[in-house]
Amino acid sequence: MTTSAKVQGPASYFPSIEKKYGQPVEHWFTVLRAAGNLKHMELVTLLKSEHGLGHGHANALVAFHMAKR
């Protein structure tokens, strides 16, 4: 018998981010990569102010992005 591991952490927000904003998460990672070498909260602010994301969704994307650097 196999069980699926429940997605935890920032990635658990990805389905709702894709549904709410109509873009795959890879779109947001492209935006973050294009922003350059900014700090965590600078990237969160960018997503919120320039793209209209909510704080929790922006923070989840940035946290995941920063962990992969």
C-alpha positions in Angstrom: 0.0 0.0 0.0 1.4 3.4 -0.9 0.5 6.7 0.7 1.0 10.1 -0.8 3.0 12.4 1.3 1.1 15.6 2.0 2.9 18.7 0.6 4.0 21.0 3.4 5.7 24.3 3.7 5.6 27.0 1.1 4.7 24.5 -1.7 1.4 23.8 0.0 0.3 27.2 -1.2 1.0 26.6 -4.9 -2.4 25.2 -6.0 -4.2 28.1 -4.5 -1.7 30.6 -5.9 -2.2 29.1 -9.4 -6.0 29.1 -9.0 -6.3 32.7 -7.6 -3.8 34.4 -10.0 -4.2 32.3 -13.1 -0.5 31.7 -13.6 1.6 28.6 -13.0 4.0 29.1 -10.1 6.9 28.9 -12.6 5.7 32.3 -13.9 6.2 33.8 -10.5 9.6 32.2 -10.1 10.6 33.8 -13.5 9.5 37.1 -12.1 11.6 36.5 -9.0 14.7 35.5 -10.9 14.3 38.6 -13.1 14.2 40.8 -10.1 17.8 40.1 -9.3 19.5 39.7 -6.0 17.0 41.3 -3.7 16.3 40.4 -0.1 13.4 38.3 1.0 11.1 41.1 2.0 12.0 43.2 -1.0 10.9 40.3 -3.2 7.6 39.9 -1.2 7.0 43.7 -1.6 7.6 43.4 -5.4 5.1 40.7 -5.8 2.5 42.5 -3.7 2.9 46.0 -5.1 3.6 45.2 -8.8 1.6 42.0 -9.2 -1.2 42.2 -6.7 -0.4 39.1 -4.7 -1.4 38.7 -1.1 1.2 38.7 1.6 1.0 35.0 2.4 1.1 33.9 -1.3 4.0 36.2 -2.0 5.9 35.1 1.1 5.4 31.4 0.2 6.8 31.9 -3.4 9.7 33.9 -2.1 10.6 31.4 0.6 10.6 28.6 -1.9 12.6 30.6 -4.4 15.2 31.6 -1.8 15.6 28.0 -0.6 16.5 26.9 -4.1 19.2 29.6 -4.6 
